[in-house]
């Protein structure tokens, strides 16, 4: 029985120790094995799905896992982070910006929902986001000066990657934009819609020529919040008017596609888009031999390194997430918004079309705390899981038994050694005295 409890205690101690030495050694040797290919990991149309399906915490875990395989990695957001949940609708997206900054995107472009709260709010959000927005066709109507930078160049792995942001021109119909007029009563802003959108095609091609002809970039990637064939100025039409584009990362359609379309020169170019609300993420690889691959990841695989990973139950499945990012999003949910002074956890969750796509539970019928628990897939202050509690109790019982047995054995040995021998007894004799040999030294 004694050996059994020792064995149980040893197992529990091992489980509580830091990762095994061989796992740490693997991390130390990874630098020599990393690929020189350039990986672009992207999201689109998150729509406040902070912890839906894969979640930002799953996205961060997958990105960190890829960093153990590739030297060069870029993270991209293609817009519509806001709208579709209480964090955006009621708090004007301040919490979303905090979480985006924690993720640490390298490039972000605008979606139509970024305009939901007015231009001034958008400009403020744009100033607070660390990755800064890019958009080549959101400009002042009078002089065509862009509100945000039209493109961003990232130099990585010996290559210069240029990202150009393009937003669908139909966004001009947004009421908050139409309300802004110049001194002549004309719309203050424009999205280059003139001449049946030829103005848009010409301007984007000018930027591409500037980047490629002046050798500012080795690759030009369009980040287009436009959508596919169902809408005017859809991506395949846009691409057919352009040349020297290497890949198009799209958004707004809210469905997965990963296809090719022909550019102005008849060259097949990838147009790719992940699903809404973090149901999937996109991965593009720019290989050293100049080949380009594109795929959609719908399930984050079990990480090879679990130092900062954990499994949680979310969207009807067990999912791997990054511990730190999971804690951050959960804590952000319990903070108070800077402007409204409303705790995030006290705001009701909308039962709208966005939630209908990923959640089977009508969240509008739940209390604020139940909404938070359902939304994030955890119980506030729940502490350890039932399995962890059972393991902890077993460890404590085993430790108590071992201490008690050890103390009793040592006490008995001490008593036997110090008891008075009978008169005439040989002090070296063991007759009548029980020797305890199993007392730990």
Secondary structure, DSSP 8 states (H G I E B T S, - for coil): -HHHHHHHHHHHHHHHS-S-HHHHHHHHHGGGT-EEEEEEEEE---TT-TTSTTHHHHHHHHHHHHHTTEEEEEEEE-S--SSSSHHHHTTTTHHHHHHHHHHT-SEEE--GGGGTT-HHHHHHHHHH-TT-EE-SS-EETTT--BSSBSEEEEEETTEEEEEEEEE-GGGGG-HHHHT-B-TTSSBSEE-S-TTTTHHHHHHHHHHHHHHHHTTS-SEEEEEEE--STTSTT-HHHHHHT--S--EEEEESS-S-EEEEEE-TTS-EEEEEE--STTS-EEEEEE-TTS-EEEEEE-S----S--TTEEEEEETTEEEEEEHHHHHHHHHHHTSB-TTT--BGGGS----SHHHHHH--S-GGGS-HHHHHHHHHTS-TT--S-HHHHHHHHHHHHHHHHHHHHHHHHHHHHHHHHHS---TT--TT--TT------S--
